[in-house]
Amino acid sequence: QVQLVESGGGLVQPGGSLTLSCVTSERIFTLNSMGWYRQPPGKKRELVVRFTILVRINYADSAKGRFTLFRDDDKNALNLQMNSLQPNDTAVYYCRGIKNGGEYWGKGTLVIVSH
């Protein structure tokens, strides 16, 4: 059972930045894939960014140029640096991991972009 715990959400003004962190109970290199997803209010969950074991990183169009994914293997953490945040980035952000055919989700962290 892979455990994922997100942190770093909060209230930020438009144009601001936040860094989200997802700490996993497993070493990241043992996961087949890991990434960040989000669910805006009243909408379906959507991809933000993910990487696969082949070290391929896929960003959603909405994240390209503003968001950066980076790993801290010493802390088993997958971090998401988010810049130039806008109100439509408001969502619950979830961490997802895949290992040996199993899919695992964290409980999410809320990001609100507002004045």
C-alpha positions in Angstrom: 0.0 0.0 0.0 1.5 3.3 -1.1 0.7 6.3 1.0 0.7 9.8 -0.4 0.4 13.0 1.7 0.0 16.4 0.1 0.8 19.7 1.7 1.5 23.3 0.8 -2.0 24.5 -0.3 -3.5 27.7 0.8 -4.8 31.1 -0.2 -2.8 33.1 -2.7 -3.5 36.3 -4.7 -3.6 36.2 -8.5 -0.1 36.3 -9.9 1.3 34.7 -6.8 3.2 31.4 -6.3 2.9 28.3 -4.2 4.9 25.1 -3.9 3.0 21.9 -3.2 4.7 18.8 -1.8 3.7 15.1 -2.0 5.5 12.8 0.3 5.3 9.1 -0.4 5.8 6.1 1.8 7.8 4.5 -1.0 11.0 5.5 -2.7 10.0 7.5 -5.8 12.1 5.4 -8.1 10.1 2.3 -7.2 6.9 3.9 -8.6 5.9 3.4 -12.2 4.4 6.8 -12.4 3.6 9.7 -10.1 2.0 13.0 -10.7 -0.3 15.9 -9.7 -4.0 16.2 -10.6 -6.5 18.8 -9.6 -10.3 19.1 -9.3 -11.7 22.6 -9.6 -15.1 23.3 -7.9 -17.9 21.6 -9.7 -15.6 20.0 -12.3 -13.9 16.7 -13.0 -10.5 15.8 -11.8 -7.8 16.7 -14.4 -4.1 16.1 -15.0 -1.7 18.8 -14.0 1.6 17.0 -14.6 3.0 13.5 -14.3 6.1 11.6 -14.9 6.7 7.9 -15.8 9.4 5.5 -14.9 10.9 6.3 -18.3 11.5 9.8 -17.0 9.0 11.3 -19.4 7.2 14.3 -18.0 3.8 15.4 -19.3 2.4 18.8 -18.5 -1.2 19.8 -19.1 -1.4 22.8 -21.5 -2.7 24.9 -18.6 0.5 24.2 -16.6 3.1 24.6 -19.3 5.4 27.5 -18.7 4.0 28.2 -15.2 4.3 25.0 -13.2 7.4 23.0 -12.6 7.7 19.4 -11.3 10.7 18.5 -9.3 11.8 15.6 -7.1 13.5 15.4 -3.7 14.5 11.8 -3.5 16.0 12.2 0.0 12.6 13.1 1.3 10.6 10.8 -1.0 8.8 14.0 -2.2 7.4 15.1 -5.5 7.0 18.9 -5.5 5.1 21.2 -7.7 6.2 24.8 -8.1 3.3 26.9 -9.3 3.9 30.4 -10.5 1.6 33.1 -12.0 -1.4 31.6 -10.4 -4.8 32.6 -11.6 -8.4 32.2 -10.1 -9.0 29.3 -12.5 -6.2 27.4 -10.8 -8.4 27.2 -7.7 -8.9 23.5 -7.0 -8.1 20.6 -4.7 -4.7 19.3 -5.8 -4.1 15.6 -5.5 -1.0 13.4 -5.7 -1.3 10.1 -7.6 1.1 7.2 -7.7 1.1 4.0 -9.7 3.0 0.9 -8.6 2.8 -2.6 -10.0 -0.7 -2.0 -11.4 -2.0 -0.4 -8.2 -3.3 3.2 -8.2 -2.9 5.4 -5.1 -4.2 8.9 -4.3 -3.6 11.3 -1.5 -6.4 13.2 0.2 -5.6 16.4 -1.5 -4.6 20.0 -0.6 -6.8 23.0 -1.4 -5.4 25.9 -3.4 -7.5 29.1 -3.6 -6.4 31.9 -5.9 -8.3 35.1 -5.0 -8.0 38.7 -3.9 
